[in-house]
Amino acid sequence: MNEKKGERLIVSEVVVMTHAYGNRSGVRYMTGGLKVYYVPWKPFLMQNTLPTFYGTLPIIRTILIREKISLVHGHQAFSTLCHEALMHARTMGYKVVFTDHSLYGFSDVGSIHMNKVLQFTLADVTQAICVSHTSKENTVLRSGLPPEKVFVIPNAVDTAMFKPALERLSTDEVVIVVISRLVYRKGADLLVEVIPEVCRLYPNVRFIVGGDGPKRVRLEEMREKHSLQDRVDMLGAVPHAKVQSVLISGHIFLNRVFSSRDQVLPDDMIVLAEPDPADMVRAIEKAIYRLPQVDPQAMHLRMKNLYSWHDVAKRTEIVYDRALRCSSQNLLERLSRYLSCGVWAGKIFFLVMIIDFLLWSLLRLWQPDVDIEVVPDFDPVHRECGDFSGDMEDKCSQ
Amino acid sequence: MVEPHSITNGGYTYIHDVDKGPIEAIDTHHVIARRNAAKSVIFNLSSFILIANPLFLFFVKDKLAMALLWSLILCAFFVKLFFQKPIEKESVIIMPAFGVQLETHYRSGRIIRRFIPIDKILKAVVNECVTPVTCYWTLSLIVRGEEELTLVFKEFRPPLKLLVPIWKALCAATDSADNPDAFTQEGSGS
């Protein structure tokens, strides 16, 4: 729906708020009349420090009031604007939904820092959305959110771009495609053991390996050792635009995943295996055996229906509905949730929220809510305005 | 002569005056800043306290207090400057088929005027402006030959309700200039 957003469910209007990019700053209207605020906020050098935390309070408050927002939806991002927006929205009493995309891991410094910030945001969110069941488990464990508050909505796939080949490949030869970074984490070592074994068992199987990485050398060595130069094609790094063409040149796609994207595919479209060479060979055998029954076009149509953006939008609206029906909590109840975040982290979070509340109260004294003008209902597509008779023109602001 | 029509909103008063001249009516729109009595009292009081404090210190200790005194007087000066707008009134005088005059009246009595001929005005637009701390509406003119929009109100930020009648009047004047026969044509899109 939107990044770092606010929206009105009553008339299902959505307003997007984000950082300014280059000279794209101010208010813009996108296709369909989607209004986007590009806030020209330049964070301090260290993006995650406190001075920026409260700096966005005035503009966020102004936007939330003038657009008559009822719910704020933040998407996980490295930008602090999302977390700040959600924090301020909670302080001001709005319902908040957060989508956890789990795009990064846990080991590097940036991720550790971000995880703490995430814990803070998740401590007091009305509803949360995760993109897979594993991600939901992870989120629930990390944040202590009750599982009923977390919804799973997998990302849609760009089914228009990833279409199967028009002509079916011949089944005399079975082509197995591997596209991944050739690193330990992605199972490159396992490939080194699996490929010669499969090639030995099935003389009609060929491999196409796309991707680059430190383990590529080992794969090249394996190729030479077993004389598989004509049966294993090493493509090197594949540019994103070429991925689809590489994938459609094969029958089977082999991949190692950590997150549970595997859980989102139906059983007949995927064969799972333990990260063990023998088990993997068995799984590949199973896949080869299933191959004659597979119809790529039918599969594509099924995926299209399962994972369309319309479906995601419908499910997201259900989450919004649920969030709006949640009862409002008073300040003390909310603050006590922060204290349970950790021994010292909890106290810091608690303090941060208290200061936010005080600053908001001061801001309300300085500029009361009624002084902030509400934007009149305006349909930029049809150029009709509800409150004023006649047209009201609105151009992109400088 | 039409009675001056006034609206008060958001700290500004809008007065619309129509002067029936010998040939055409001259449309005058004034936006006057309302002096917030409570605010003035508070800030005068705080300025006084800022000045009085170091004086008190001066009688207790000496050198440090002098520095404090000067810095605090400076603070008070800035406070006064910052919170009291030097502009008393901004006006838009529309002379149909001739041009638009933008005037800024300062409290000191100085008046700055700018005249834009009617054929140079392509369109009057109402924009939403976003700053790092706030979001407000502005009324501007797209002037032929100029790269940037010409703000009608240089310093004031009147609320939308006050800008719309002025915008409509400007649109009507520019459109009637384009189409001298169609006097009552509505403002249309670009």
Interface residues (C-beta under 8 A of the other chain):
Chain A: S25 G26 V27 Y37 Y38 V39 P40 W41 K42 G55 P58 I59 T62 I63 R66 D371 E373 V375 P376 R383 F388 G390 D391 M392 E393 D394 K395 S397 Q398
Chain B: G10 K123 V125 V126 N127 E128 C129 V130 T131 P132 V133 T134 C135 W137 E148 L149 P159 L160 K161 V164 K168 E186 G187 S188 G189 S190
